[in-house]
Amino acid sequence: MGRGFGWLWAAYAVSTLGTWLAFDAFSLIAILALDAGPAQVSLLAAAGLAVGALTAIPLGPWVEFRRKRPVMVGADLVRFAAMASVPVAYVLHVLTFGQLLVVSMVAVTADITFRAASGAFLKWLVPRDALLEANARFETTTWTATVLGPPLGGAAIKLFGPVLTVAANAVSFLVSALFLRGAGDREPPPPARPARRISRADLATGWRHLLADPPLRRLYLNTVLVNGLIMATAPLLAVLMLGTLGFPPWQYGLAFAVPCLGGLLGSRLARPLALRYGRTRVLRVAGVLRVCWSVPLALITTGPAGLATVMVAEFLLILSASVFSPLMSTERLDRTPQDRVARVLAAWTVTDKTTVAALTALWGLLAAAAGTRVAIGAAGLLLLATPIFLIGPNTSVPRPAADKNSRDSQFDSRGR
C-alpha cells in the first residue's frame, strides 16, 4: 500500500500503544495523588467524553476544508502538550483535579479531530480495493496494543507511579506527529471552502449523510448503541469482580487481557472471510455474534469458574467485534464521498462518545437502584435486540463522483 501508508500505520501504532500504557492513569492519579472520591472519578470519566465530544462538533466542517495531514499533526501536538502538562504540574506540586478534567476534555476533542482527518486521509492515500486490508491492520494494531499496553503500564505504575505512564503517552503523540511527516506531502487540495460562514446546516452535514443512506444509517445506529451498552457495563464489572466477588487485581487484569488475543485473531480473519463469503454477509453475522456474550457476565461467581466465564465471554465478544470493526470502517468509507468524510467521521465519533458517557451515567444509577448484576444483565438483554438495526437490503456502493481526489485517480498525475 505504499510507504505513505507505512508511516501512517507506524504513527497509529505508537500513539495507540502510548494510550494503552496510560490506561486508567487519570483515575489512579485522581485517587492516589489528589484523594478524589468515587463521584469525582466518575465525573472525570464522563465529563471528559461528553464535553470533549460537544466541543468537537464544529470541528468536522473545519477539518473538511483543510489538508488532512497537517490537521493530524496539529492534533497530535495538542495531545502531547495537554498530556505533558500533567507530569510537569505533578513534579511542581501544582497538579489539581480541575487540570485533569481540562486535559481530559482537550484530549477527547483532539482525538475526534484526529479521527475525522485520518479517515479522509486514508481514503485518499490507499486504493479503494485495499481499504479493508488497511483497516484490518489498524484493528490488529489496536488489539496488539491492548494486549501489551495495560500489563506494561501496570508494571510501570507499580514501580514509578501513574504519572510516568502519562508522560509516556505524551511522548507517543509527539513521535506520532513526527512519523506523520513522512506519510505523504502530495495530498490533493481540500474541497473549496464555502464563501459564507459555516452554518448550522453545515454542522449537521455528517449526521444528514449518515441518516440519509439506509444501510449506513442502520450500521451507525447499531454500532453506536452496541458500543455504548458494552462500555456502560465496564465500570460495573470492575465493581462486581473487585468488590462484591473479591477477585484480586491481577486476576481482574488477566480476565480482560487474555481475551484480547481474540482481537488479533478476528482482525486477521476479517479480510479472508469477506473475500470468501462477501463483506455484507460477514458484517451482519459478526454484528450478531458480538452481542451474544454479555448476559453470562451478570451470572459470574467467585473462583476459577467465574474467572473462566469472564475470559470465555470476553474472548468471544472481542473475536466477533474485531471481525466486525474493519468491515464496518471500510463500509463507512466506501459509502461516504471524499468531500464529506471528515464531517461524517466527526459526527459518528461525537455520537459514539456522548452515547457512552450518557449510558455509563445511566447504568451507574441503575446499578445503585437495582444492583450491579441487574444492571449488567439488563445491558446484555438490550444488546440481544440491537441486530434488528442490521436487517434490511444493502444497496450496492456507488463510487462517488467526489472521489476524484482519491489516490486511485492520482496514479497518472504522480507518474505511477
C-alpha positions as CSV (number, residue, x, y, z in Angstrom):
1,M,0.0,0.0,0.0
2,G,3.0,2.3,-0.3
3,R,5.5,4.0,2.0
4,G,3.0,6.7,3.0
5,F,0.7,4.1,4.5
6,G,3.6,2.6,6.3
7,W,4.3,5.9,8.1
8,L,0.6,6.4,8.8
9,W,0.4,2.9,10.3
10,A,3.6,3.5,12.4
11,A,2.1,6.7,13.7
12,Y,-1.1,5.0,14.7
13,A,0.8,2.1,16.3
14,V,3.0,4.3,18.6
15,S,0.1,6.6,19.7
16,T,-2.2,3.6,20.4
17,L,0.4,1.8,22.4
18,G,1.0,5.0,24.4
19,T,-2.7,5.4,25.1
20,W,-3.0,1.8,26.4
21,L,0.2,2.2,28.5
22,A,-1.6,5.0,30.3
23,F,-4.9,3.1,30.6
24,D,-6.9,4.4,33.6
25,A,-3.9,6.5,34.6
26,F,-6.0,9.7,35.2
27,S,-8.3,7.8,37.6
28,L,-5.4,6.5,39.5
29,I,-3.8,9.9,39.7
30,A,-7.0,11.4,40.9
31,I,-7.4,8.7,43.6
32,L,-3.7,8.4,44.7
33,A,-2.4,11.9,44.3
34,L,-5.5,14.1,44.8
35,D,-7.6,12.0,47.1
36,A,-10.6,12.1,44.8
37,G,-13.7,10.2,45.7
38,P,-16.0,8.0,43.6
39,A,-18.1,10.9,42.4
40,Q,-15.1,12.9,41.2
41,V,-13.6,9.9,39.4
42,S,-17.0,9.2,37.7
43,L,-17.1,12.9,36.8
44,L,-13.6,12.7,35.3
45,A,-14.6,9.8,33.1
46,A,-18.0,11.1,31.9
47,A,-17.3,14.8,31.6
48,G,-14.2,14.4,29.6
49,L,-16.1,12.3,27.0
50,A,-19.2,14.5,26.9
51,V,-17.7,18.0,26.9
52,G,-14.9,17.0,24.6
53,A,-17.4,15.5,22.1
54,L,-19.7,18.5,22.2
55,T,-16.7,20.8,21.7
56,A,-15.7,18.8,18.7
57,I,-19.0,19.3,16.8
58,P,-17.9,22.4,14.8
59,L,-14.5,20.8,14.0
60,G,-16.0,18.4,11.4
61,P,-16.6,21.1,8.8
62,W,-13.4,22.9,9.9
63,V,-11.4,19.8,9.2
64,E,-13.2,19.0,5.9
65,F,-11.9,22.2,4.2
66,R,-8.3,21.8,5.2
67,R,-5.5,19.4,4.2
68,K,-5.8,16.4,6.5
69,R,-2.1,15.6,7.3
70,P,-1.3,19.0,8.9
71,V,-4.6,18.7,10.9
72,M,-3.5,15.3,12.2
73,V,0.0,16.6,13.1
74,G,-1.6,19.5,14.9
75,A,-4.0,17.2,16.8
76,D,-1.1,15.1,17.9
77,L,0.9,18.1,19.1
78,V,-2.1,19.4,21.1
79,R,-2.5,16.0,22.8
80,F,1.3,16.0,23.5
81,A,1.1,19.4,25.1
82,A,-2.0,18.6,27.1
83,M,-0.7,15.2,28.4
84,A,2.8,16.6,29.1
85,S,1.3,19.3,31.4
86,V,0.2,16.6,33.9
87,P,3.6,15.2,34.9
88,V,5.1,18.7,34.8
89,A,2.4,20.0,37.2
90,Y,2.8,16.9,39.4
91,V,6.6,17.5,39.7
92,L,6.0,21.1,40.6
93,H,3.3,20.1,43.1
94,V,0.6,22.2,41.4
95,L,-1.5,19.5,39.9
96,T,-5.2,19.8,40.6
97,F,-8.4,17.9,39.8
98,G,-9.5,20.7,37.6
99,Q,-6.4,20.4,35.4
100,L,-7.1,16.6,34.9
101,L,-10.6,17.5,33.9
102,V,-9.5,20.1,31.3
103,V,-6.8,17.8,29.9
104,S,-9.3,15.0,29.5
105,M,-11.6,17.3,27.6
106,V,-8.9,18.6,25.4
107,A,-7.6,15.1,24.7
108,V,-11.1,13.9,23.6
109,T,-11.6,17.0,21.3
110,A,-8.2,16.4,19.7
111,D,-8.9,12.7,19.4
112,I,-12.1,13.3,17.5
113,T,-10.4,15.9,15.2
114,F,-7.6,13.4,14.5
115,R,-10.0,10.6,13.7
116,A,-12.0,12.8,11.3
117,A,-8.9,13.9,9.4
118,S,-7.2,10.4,9.4
119,G,-10.3,8.7,7.8
120,A,-10.4,11.2,5.0
121,F,-6.6,11.0,4.6
122,L,-6.7,7.2,4.5
123,K,-9.4,7.2,1.8
124,W,-7.1,9.3,-0.4
125,L,-3.9,7.5,0.5
126,V,-4.9,3.9,-0.1
127,P,-6.5,2.5,-3.2
128,R,-10.2,1.6,-2.8
129,D,-9.7,-2.2,-3.0
130,A,-7.0,-2.0,-0.3
131,L,-9.2,-0.2,2.3
132,L,-10.3,-3.4,4.1
133,E,-6.7,-4.6,4.4
134,A,-5.6,-1.2,5.8
135,N,-8.5,-1.2,8.3
136,A,-7.7,-4.8,9.3
137,R,-4.1,-3.8,10.0
138,F,-5.2,-0.9,12.2
139,E,-7.5,-3.3,14.1
140,T,-4.7,-5.8,14.6
141,T,-2.5,-3.0,15.9
142,T,-5.3,-1.9,18.3
143,W,-5.6,-5.3,19.9
144,T,-1.8,-5.8,20.0
145,A,-1.5,-2.6,22.0
146,T,-4.5,-3.7,24.1
147,V,-2.7,-6.9,25.0
148,L,0.7,-5.4,25.7
149,G,-0.1,-1.9,27.0
150,P,-2.0,-2.4,30.2
151,P,0.4,-5.1,31.6
152,L,3.4,-2.9,30.8
153,G,1.7,0.2,32.1
154,G,0.6,-1.7,35.3
155,A,4.2,-2.7,35.9
156,A,5.4,0.9,35.3
157,I,2.7,2.2,37.6
158,K,3.8,-0.2,40.3
159,L,7.4,0.8,40.0
160,F,7.2,4.5,39.2
161,G,3.6,5.7,39.7
162,P,0.9,6.6,37.2
163,V,2.4,9.9,36.2
164,L,5.2,8.2,34.3
165,T,2.7,6.4,32.0
166,V,1.0,9.8,31.2
167,A,4.4,11.1,30.3
168,A,5.0,8.1,28.0
169,N,1.6,8.7,26.4
170,A,2.5,12.3,25.8
171,V,5.8,11.3,24.1
172,S,3.9,8.8,21.9
173,F,1.8,11.6,20.4
174,L,5.0,13.6,19.7
175,V,6.5,10.6,17.9
176,S,3.3,10.1,16.0
177,A,3.4,13.6,14.8
178,L,7.0,13.1,13.6
179,F,6.0,9.9,11.8
180,L,3.1,11.6,10.0
181,R,5.6,14.0,8.4
182,G,6.6,11.0,6.2
183,A,3.1,9.9,5.3
184,G,2.9,11.9,2.1
185,D,3.1,15.5,1.1
186,R,1.2,15.3,-2.2
187,E,-2.2,15.4,-0.7
188,P,-4.7,17.0,-3.1
189,P,-6.3,20.3,-2.3
190,P,-9.3,20.0,0.1
191,P,-12.8,20.9,-1.0
192,A,-13.3,24.6,-1.7
193,R,-14.4,26.5,1.4
194,P,-17.9,28.0,1.2
195,A,-17.9,31.7,0.7
196,R,-20.3,32.2,3.6
197,R,-19.8,31.4,7.2
198,I,-20.3,27.8,8.3
199,S,-24.0,27.4,9.2
200,R,-25.9,25.0,11.4
201,A,-26.8,23.1,8.2
202,D,-23.0,22.7,7.6
203,L,-22.5,21.4,11.1
204,A,-25.3,18.8,10.5
205,T,-23.9,17.6,7.2
206,G,-22.3,14.5,8.7
207,W,-25.4,13.4,10.5
208,R,-27.6,14.1,7.5
209,H,-25.4,11.8,5.3
210,L,-25.4,9.1,8.0
211,L,-29.2,9.2,8.2
212,A,-29.9,9.6,4.5
213,D,-28.2,6.3,3.4
214,P,-30.3,3.4,4.8
215,P,-27.6,0.8,5.0
216,L,-25.2,3.3,6.6
217,R,-27.9,4.5,8.9
218,R,-28.5,1.0,10.2
219,L,-24.8,0.4,10.7
220,Y,-24.5,3.7,12.5
221,L,-27.3,3.2,14.9
222,N,-26.3,-0.4,15.6
223,T,-22.6,0.4,16.3
224,V,-23.2,3.4,18.5
225,L,-25.8,1.6,20.7
226,V,-23.7,-1.6,21.0
227,N,-20.6,0.3,21.9
228,G,-22.5,2.4,24.5
229,L,-24.1,-0.6,26.2
230,I,-20.8,-2.6,26.3
231,M,-18.8,0.4,27.7
232,A,-21.6,1.2,30.2
233,T,-21.0,-2.1,31.9
234,A,-17.2,-1.9,32.1
235,P,-17.1,0.0,35.5
236,L,-19.9,-2.2,36.8
237,L,-17.9,-5.3,36.1
238,A,-15.0,-3.8,37.9
239,V,-17.2,-3.2,41.0
240,L,-18.7,-6.7,40.8
241,M,-15.3,-8.5,40.4
242,L,-13.1,-6.4,42.6
243,G,-15.6,-5.5,45.2
244,T,-18.5,-8.0,45.5
245,L,-16.7,-11.1,44.4
246,G,-13.3,-10.2,45.8
247,F,-11.1,-11.1,42.8
248,P,-7.6,-9.9,43.3
249,P,-6.5,-7.1,40.9
250,W,-4.1,-9.4,39.0
251,Q,-6.9,-11.8,38.2
252,Y,-9.2,-9.0,37.1
253,G,-6.4,-7.7,34.7
254,L,-5.9,-11.3,33.4
255,A,-9.6,-11.7,32.8
256,F,-9.6,-8.8,30.3
257,A,-6.0,-9.1,28.9
258,V,-6.0,-12.7,27.7
259,P,-9.3,-12.4,25.7
260,C,-7.7,-9.5,23.7
261,L,-5.9,-12.3,21.8
262,G,-9.3,-12.8,20.2
263,G,-8.9,-9.3,18.7
264,L,-5.6,-10.3,17.0
265,L,-7.3,-13.4,15.5
266,G,-10.5,-11.7,14.4
267,S,-8.7,-8.8,12.7
268,R,-6.7,-11.3,10.7
269,L,-9.8,-13.2,9.7
270,A,-11.9,-10.2,8.5
271,R,-10.5,-9.9,5.0
272,P,-10.3,-13.6,4.2
273,L,-13.8,-14.1,5.4
274,A,-15.1,-11.2,3.4
275,L,-13.4,-12.4,0.2
276,R,-14.9,-15.9,0.6
277,Y,-18.4,-15.1,1.9
278,G,-19.0,-11.5,0.9
279,R,-18.5,-8.4,3.0
280,T,-22.2,-7.7,3.8
281,R,-22.8,-11.3,5.0
282,V,-19.8,-11.4,7.2
283,L,-20.5,-7.9,8.6
284,R,-24.1,-9.0,9.6
285,V,-23.0,-12.3,11.1
286,A,-20.2,-10.8,13.1
287,G,-22.6,-8.0,14.2
288,V,-25.0,-10.5,15.6
289,L,-22.3,-12.7,17.2
290,R,-20.7,-9.8,19.1
291,V,-23.8,-9.1,21.2
292,C,-24.4,-12.7,22.3
293,W,-21.9,-12.9,25.2
294,S,-22.7,-10.2,27.7
295,V,-25.6,-11.8,29.6
296,P,-23.4,-14.5,31.2
297,L,-21.3,-11.7,32.8
298,A,-24.2,-11.0,35.1
299,L,-24.0,-14.5,36.5
300,I,-20.3,-14.9,37.3
301,T,-19.3,-16.4,40.6
302,T,-16.1,-16.5,42.6
303,G,-13.2,-18.7,42.0
304,P,-11.8,-20.3,38.8
305,A,-15.2,-20.9,37.3
306,G,-16.1,-17.3,37.5
307,L,-12.8,-16.2,36.1
308,A,-13.2,-18.7,33.2
309,T,-16.7,-17.4,32.5
310,V,-15.5,-13.8,32.1
311,M,-12.5,-14.8,29.9
312,V,-14.5,-17.0,27.6
313,A,-17.3,-14.5,27.2
314,E,-14.9,-11.6,26.6
315,F,-12.8,-13.7,24.1
316,L,-15.9,-14.5,22.0
317,L,-17.1,-10.9,22.2
318,I,-13.8,-9.5,21.2
319,L,-13.3,-12.1,18.4
320,S,-16.6,-11.2,16.8
321,A,-16.1,-7.4,17.3
322,S,-12.6,-7.5,15.7
323,V,-14.1,-9.1,12.6
324,F,-16.9,-6.6,12.5
325,S,-14.9,-3.4,13.1
326,P,-12.6,-3.3,10.0
327,L,-15.5,-4.3,7.8
328,M,-17.7,-1.6,9.3
329,S,-14.9,1.0,8.9
330,T,-14.5,0.0,5.2
331,E,-18.2,0.1,4.5
332,R,-18.4,3.5,6.1
333,L,-15.6,5.0,4.0
334,D,-17.0,3.3,0.8
335,R,-20.4,4.9,1.3
336,T,-19.1,8.4,2.0
337,P,-18.0,10.8,-0.7
338,Q,-14.5,12.1,-0.2
339,D,-15.7,15.7,0.4
340,R,-17.8,14.6,3.4
341,V,-15.6,12.0,5.1
342,A,-14.2,14.3,7.8
343,R,-17.7,15.6,8.8
344,V,-19.2,12.1,8.7
345,L,-16.4,10.6,10.9
346,A,-16.6,13.6,13.3
347,A,-20.4,13.2,13.6
348,W,-20.1,9.4,14.2
349,T,-17.4,9.8,16.8
350,V,-19.3,12.6,18.6
351,T,-22.4,10.5,18.8
352,D,-20.4,7.5,20.0
353,K,-18.6,9.3,22.8
354,T,-21.7,11.1,24.1
355,T,-23.7,7.9,24.0
356,V,-21.0,6.1,26.0
357,A,-21.0,8.9,28.5
358,A,-24.8,9.0,28.9
359,L,-25.3,5.3,29.1
360,T,-22.4,5.0,31.6
361,A,-24.0,7.5,33.9
362,L,-27.5,6.0,33.4
363,W,-26.2,2.4,34.1
364,G,-24.5,3.7,37.2
365,L,-27.8,5.0,38.5
366,L,-29.5,1.7,37.6
367,A,-26.8,-0.3,39.5
368,A,-27.3,1.9,42.5
369,A,-31.1,1.4,42.5
370,A,-31.4,-2.2,41.4
371,G,-28.0,-3.8,41.9
372,T,-24.9,-4.4,39.8
373,R,-25.9,-7.8,38.4
374,V,-29.3,-6.5,37.4
375,A,-27.7,-3.6,35.5
376,I,-25.2,-5.8,33.7
377,G,-27.9,-8.3,32.8
378,A,-30.2,-5.5,31.5
379,A,-27.4,-4.3,29.2
380,G,-26.9,-7.8,28.0
381,L,-30.6,-8.3,27.2
382,L,-30.8,-5.0,25.3
383,L,-27.7,-5.9,23.3
384,L,-29.5,-9.0,22.1
385,A,-32.1,-6.7,20.4
386,T,-29.5,-4.5,18.6
387,P,-29.1,-6.7,15.5
388,I,-32.5,-5.5,14.3
389,F,-30.7,-2.4,13.0
390,L,-28.7,-4.6,10.7
391,I,-31.8,-6.1,9.0
392,G,-32.6,-4.6,5.6
393,P,-31.5,-4.5,2.0
394,N,-27.9,-3.5,1.3
395,T,-27.7,-1.5,-1.8
396,S,-24.6,-1.5,-3.9
397,V,-22.0,1.1,-3.0
398,P,-21.5,3.6,-5.9
399,R,-18.2,5.2,-6.5
400,P,-18.9,8.8,-5.5
401,A,-18.1,11.5,-8.1
402,A,-16.4,13.4,-5.3
403,D,-13.8,10.6,-5.0
404,K,-12.0,12.1,-8.0
405,N,-9.4,13.3,-5.4
406,S,-8.8,9.8,-4.2
407,R,-5.4,8.1,-4.6
408,D,-6.8,5.9,-7.3
409,S,-7.1,8.9,-9.6
410,Q,-3.7,10.3,-8.6
411,F,-1.6,7.4,-10.2
412,D,-1.2,9.1,-13.6
413,S,-0.5,12.6,-12.2
414,R,2.1,11.1,-9.8
415,G,3.8,9.1,-12.5
416,R,2.9,5.7,-11.1
